[in-house]
Amino acid sequence: MPRTKVSRAWLAIAALCALVVSLGLAQTATAAPNWPVLSKGSSGPDVATAQYLLRGQGHDIAADSQFGAATEGATVAFQQSKGYAADGVIGAETWPGLISTVREGDSGDAVAAAQTALNKFGYGLAVDGQFGAGTASAVTRFQSDKGLSADGIVGPETWQNLVGQSGGAAGAYSLPIAHDALSRDHYSVPHHDYPALDLPVGTGTAVYSVHAGVANQINNDRCGLGYEVTGDDGATYYYCHFSAHGVGSGARVDAGTQLGLSGSTGNSTGPHVHVEVVAGGANRCPGPLLTAVYDGTTPPAVGDLPTSGCIA
C-alpha cells in the first residue's frame, strides 16, 4: 500500500478512536444538579442563599431562611427587571440571573450567599460577606470534591453545584467552629468522663449550629450561657460556656447558623466550647460525626454514634 494511503488509513483510525473516546467521556461526565425550586413557604439554607443574592441585587430583605411575602415580592421585582416570568418562584430561569461570580478579595451579599451555601456542606464559615483565605480554601475543597475546576472562584458551575445539592444524604451538617480554626485532632479527643467534646478556643470565637433545628437559650450554673438545639435529625445538641448568646429562644436555625460567641461561663476552667449530642435517650460520641464533617464525607446517622469509647 502506498505511503499516502497508509497515512490516510491511520488518520481515519485515529479520528475514529478520538470520536469513541469523546462519546465515552460525554456518557460518563457528571451532569450538574438541577437548580432548586423555591417559592413562598420554602425554608432552609437555599432560601437564605437566594435572599442574600436578592440583597446583592438591591432588594432590602432579611436573610432569615424563610420564603415569606417580602422575599416573594423581591423575587417578582427582580424577575420583572430581567424580563423573566414574574411568578415569584426562584427556579431554573431565575437562578442564573441572580448569581454573581465572586472570588477572593470580594465582599458583599453575594459572598455571604456563597458562604451560606458552603455551610450546607459542613465548612463552618462565618457568614460575614468577606471572601478571605478561609472562604477561598472552602471553595477549592468543595470544587475538588465535586470534580470541578478547583480555581477557588464561585462562578455559574460552582453556584449550581452548591445550591443544587443537599449537602449529603443524611442532611446538612456543619462544624461548630470554623474549619480552619481547629485541627481535625481536636474532634477526636474524648471528653474526660462521658460522651461529649470540649473544643479549646478563645473567648469570642464564633460558634455554629451543627444541624438544623429549633434553638433555645440555656443559662445555668453548669452550662453557663449556651443552647439546646432540637435537631431535625432527631438528636438534641447542647452547646455550653458561651460569652454571649446570638439568637433568641425558639429561633429556627440551619446548619452553620452562628449561635453565639465562645467563653468560659458556668462550670468551666477556661475558655472552650462544650458540645453534646443526645439521641435515643443517650449521650453519643460527637467525634465520628464531626470528623466526617471535617473531612467532607457523609456523616453517620446520629442514632448510630457510639455511647462510649469516644475516639473518632
N, C-alpha and C positions, 0 to 999 in steps of 0.2 A: 504494500500500500504506500502510495507517495506520502512524503512527509506532511504536505499540506492537509491531506485527508486525515492522517493520524492526528494532527494538531486539532483539526476541527472536531474530530470524534471525541478527543479528551476534553475539549472546551464544552461540548454538549453534555458530556457526563458530569463535568464539574458544575455546570449550571443546574442540571437535574438534582444533583446532591444538595446544592445550596437551597433549591426550592423545597426539597424534602425537609431539610433542617429548619428552614423558615417556617414551614407549616407545623412542624413538631413544636417549635417554640411558641407559635401562636396558640396551639392547643393546650400547652401546659402553663402558659402565663396566667398569673392570678389576676382576676378582674378586680377593679376597685369596688368596694362595697357600695350599695345604694345609699344615696343621701337619705337621712331620716325625714319623716313627715311629721311636722309639729303643728299643732293647732290649739285653739282655746281649750283649756283643761289639761294639756300636757304639762309634765313637770320633770325635773331632773337636770343633770349637768348639760345635756344638749340644749335645753331651753336657756340655761344661763349663758352658754356659749353664744347662742343666737342673740340673746339680749345684749351682751357686750358688743357683738358685731353691729347691731342696730344702733347702739350708743355711738359707736365709731362712725356711723353714717349720719350722726347728728340728731338722733332721736333720744330725748331725755326720759328714759325709763329706768326702773330699778332692775338690777341683775339678781333677781330673787329666786330663780329656778322655777317660777310659777307662770304659766302662759295664761295670763288674765286679759281683761279688757284693754289695759294700757298697751300690752305687748301686741295684741291683735290690731289695735289702732295704728301702732307704729309700723307694723308689718304692711298693712294696707297702704299707708302713706309711702313707704319705701317702694312697694310694688308699683304704685301709680307713677312714682318719679322715674321708674325704669321702663315703663310701658308693659309690665307684666300683667297677667290676670290678677286683679286686686281682690283676692278671695280671703286674705288674712291667714293663709296656710303657708308655712315655710317648707317647701319641698324641692323637687329636682330643678325647677325653674328658678326659684328664689335664692337657694344657697350659693350657686356660683357667682351671682352678682353681689351677694352680701359679704363674702370673704375678702380679705385683703392679705396680700403676701407680706409677711413680717420676718425679720431676721435680727441677729444680734446687734444691739445698739438702738433698736427701735423702742418706742414706748407708746402707751395709749390703750384704748379699749380693745383694739384688735389683738394686742399682745395678751391682755387679760383673758380674752376669749380663748386664745391658744393655750394659755396656762390652765384654764378651766378644763379644756378638752383633754390635755395631757394628764391631768389629775385623775381622770377616769381609769387610767392605766397604772395608777399607783406611784406617780412621781413625787407627790407631796410638795408641789411647788407653792410658794407664796403667790397668790393672785394679786400682784402689785402693779401690773402693766409695764414692768421694766424687763426688757429682753436682755438679760445678762448671761453670764457664763453658765449658771445653773440651768436656765431655760434652754440655752443652746445645747448643752450636754444631753438634756432630756429629749429634745427633738431628734438629735443624732441617734440616740439609742433607740427611740421609737422607730425611726426610719429604717435602721439596720434590722430591727426585729421583724419589720413588715416587708423586708426585701425591697425597700425603696432606695433611691439615691440618697446616701447619708451626707447631705450637704449642710444640715442644720438650719435650712430655710423652710419656713412653713408656707408653701405655695399650694396651688389648687389640688395636686395629687395628695399631698400630705394632709391638707384640710379634709378631703373626702374620706381618707382612711381614719382620721381622728374622730370625726363626728358620725361616720357611718358604721362604727363598730362599738360594741357594748362595753369593752374592757375586759372581757373574759366570761366563760360560760357560767361561772359561779357568781357573777356580778362584779361590779367595780369596787376595788379596794384601794386604799391609799396608805402610805406610811404616816405615822403620827408626827414625825419630824421630817423636815425636808431631806431628800435623798442624800444630798451632799454634805449634810450637817453631821451625820453619824455614819460610821463604817458599818458594814454588814455584821461584823462580830458582835456588836452591841445588842443585836436582836437574837443572839444565840446564848447569851449569858442568863442562866436561870435565876429567878428571884430566890432570896435566901431561905424561905420556908414554905412557900406554896406557889401554885402556878400563877405567874404574873411576870411583868418586866419592870425594871427600873432603868430608865434611859437618862444617862448623865448629860444634861445640857444646862447652860447658864440661864439665869433669870432673864425673862423677857423673850425667850425663844418661842416662835410661833408653833402652836400645837394644832394638828389637823384631825378631823374625824376619820377613823379607819374605814367606816362603812356608812351608807345612807341610813337615816332613821330619824327618830324624834329625840331631841336633846333636852335634858332637864338639869338645871344647875344643882350642884352639891356645895354645901358649906357646913362642915362639921369638924370636930377635933381630930378625927382620924385622917380623913382625906384632905382637909383644908378646903380650898376652893377647887372645884372640879366639875365633872359632868358624868351623868349616866345617860348613855345613848341607847335607846331601844332600837336595835338594828332591823332592817328589812329582811335580813337572813335568819332571823330567829334568835340571834345572840344578843346579849346585853354587854355593852362596852363601858368600862369605867376609866376615867382619867382623873388623876389627883395631883395636888400640890401646886396648883396654878398660882400665879401672882395676880391674874386678872381674868374675869370672865369676858367672853367675846360675843356670845349670843344669848338670848333670853330663854327662859324655861318654856317648853312647848314648841320651840322652833324646829322646823324641818331642816335637816342638814343633809348634804350629799357627801360622798367620799371625797376627801380633800378640802371640805369646808373648814376654815380656821375657827376653832372653838375658843381659843384664848391664848394666854401667854404663860409660859412655864415659870415656876418659882419654887418656894420651899415652905408653903403654908401647911398647917396640920401637923401630923406626926411625921416629921421629916428631919433628917440630919444635915441636909444640904440641898442645893438646887438640883432637881431632877423631875422627870415625868414618870409617874406610876401608871401602868396600863394593865387592866384585867379584861379577860374575855370569859363570860359566863354563858354556857349553852347546855341544855338538857339538865339544868339544875346543878351543874358542877363548874368549878373554875377550870378553864382549859389553858394549855400552854400556848401563849401567843407566838412563840418563836417560829414554828413551821409556817404559820400564816404570813407573818411579816417578812421572813426571809424570802418567801416566794414572791411577795410583792416587790421586795428589793431587787430580786433577780429578773423581774418582769415575766414570771411564769404563772400559770393558773394556780391560784391558792387552793389548798384543801378545804373541804366543807367544814364549817365551824364545829359541827357535831362529831367530826372525825378527829378533831385535835385531841392529843393525849391529855390525861388529867394528872400525870406525874412524869418524872424524868424529863424535865423541860429543857432538852437540848435540841436545837434545830438541826 
